[in-house]
Amino acid sequence: MIGRLLGPIECVLGIYNLLVIAHLVITLLRVPSNKWTEMLRSIVEPALKLVRPLLDRFFPQEGRRGFDWSPVALVVIIWVIQLLL
């Protein structure tokens, strides 16, 4: 029973991970805003808002040199969750 639930959960986590990576790439390449980038941002940004306070607690803003590490941290968190499932 639990195995039947883990497959779809892992699939959703994998897709979300790809969306976070796409958001990171789009941000790094400074792609102009359009409906697709806004849609991607609206999907990924709520999770990033949860991760940013954790990063601020462990790594003060001045130690990050202006780069937003929250997508990288979120990818790692998702990978860890997938490993635990």
N, C-alpha and C positions, 0 to 999 in steps of 0.2 A: 504494500500500500504506500509506504513512504517512498519507495523507489520510483513509483509512478509520478510522484510530485516533484522529485528532485530533478528529473530530466527537463521539464519545462522551466523550472526555476533557474537551472544552469544555462539554459538557452537564453532566457531573458537577461540574465547577468552578462552573458557573452555579447549579446546585441548592445546592451547598454554600455559595456566597455568599449565597443567599437565606436559608439556615438561620442563617448568622452574623448577618445583618441582623435576622431574627426574634428571635434570642437577645438582640441589643442592645436592641431595642424592648421585649421582655418585661422585661429588666433595668431599663431606664429607667422603665417604668411600674409596676415593683414588683408584678408579677402574682404572686399566691400560688402556692406550689409545688403542683404536681399531677403526675399521671403524664406528661402531655404536655410540661410544662416540664422535668421531670427527664430525659425522653427526649432533648429538644432539647439540654439541657445536656451529657448524656453523649456526644452526637455532636460538639458544637462545642468543648467544653472541652479535649480533647487538643491540638487545634491552637492554642488560645489559650495553653496552657501553654508551647508552643514559642516563641510570639511575645513573651511577657512578659519573658523575660531580655534579648531584643534591645532592647526599649523601655527597660528599666532601664539598659542600657549607654549608650544615646544620650540618654535623657531621665531624669534621676534622679527618684525618687519624689516629692520635694518640688516639682518643677517641673510635675507633672501635676495638682496640686490635688485629689487624691482621686478623680478620675475614671479609670475603667479604659479606656484607649485601645486595648487589645489587639484588640477586635473591629473597630475602625475600621482599625487597621493591617493586620489580616488581610484585610479586604475590599480594601484597596489592593493588597496582595501578590497576591491572587487575580486582580484586574483586570490587574495587570502581567503575570502568567503567561499570562492569556488573550490579551493583546495580543501577547505573544511567540510564541504558537502560531500 
